Amino acid sequence: MQSDHSGALRVEVPGQDVTKRLVARYGPKVLNTIRRYLPRILRSKFDSQDFAQMAWLSVFRDPRCVEKFENSKAFAAFVAAVAANKVKMALRHCLRQKCDVNRECGLEEAVGHEPVAGEPRPSAAVAFRDELGTMLEARPEHYRQVLVLRSDGMSTWEIAQQTNLNETTVRRILRNMLKALQE
């Protein structure tokens, strides 16, 4: 580190050509280490290249890091250890109870256990049916037919064909019933 004219410290980062050569030379070893430590359950969540980049970033934060090692074997072992630690930290984070990947389940499994958000509660469905029954008693028979056919999933055109009503009349009946329910 050196200071400039203002007295602020200036960090000299290894040149791009040096960093490129180091990454090219030791990158495969770092990736092998990461893949060895990265469990199968986390491989769909994390990319080994991301861990490699985090490891290299940590190593190059200290500009003299490369000079500390006696030989290239020691440097390669250091970078691999940094990468392994990055993976272990992510693994510890993912295994905490809050975000434990072992507690995750597929959509097929989850659908059977939890109520669907849009479905009404059984008590609300019963109350709605009671209210609907009371309202339909005061309406003509063809209103009940239209509503029953619509609840079976028929389109307005199909209901009109089945009940011998005009399609516009079917729409008007449905609109009137909806208004009555909203009141």
WOZIVEN-V258397 format. One record per residue. SS is DSSP state (a for helix, b for strand, c for the rest). Layout:
# WOZIVEN-V258397
ss=[SS | SS]
This chain:
# WOZIVEN-V258397
ss=[c | b | b | c | c | c | c | c | b | b | c | c | c | c | c | a | a | a | a | a | a | a | a | a | a | a | a | a | a | a | a | a | a | a | a | a | a | c | c | a | a | a | c | c | c | c | c | a | a | a | a | a | a | a | a | a | a | a | a | a | c | c | c | c | a | a | a | a | c | c | c | a | a | a | a | a | a | a | a | a | a | a | a | a | a | a | a | a | a | a | a | a | a | a | a | c | a | a | a | c | a | a | a | c | c | c | a | a | a | a | a | a | a | c | c | c | c | c | c | c | c | a | a | a | a | a | a | a | a | a | a | a | a | a | a | a | a | c | c | c | a | a | a | a | a | a | a | a | a | a | a | c | c | c | c | a | a | a | a | a | a | a | a | c | c | c | a | a | a | a | a | a | a | a | a | a | a | a | a | a | a | a | c]
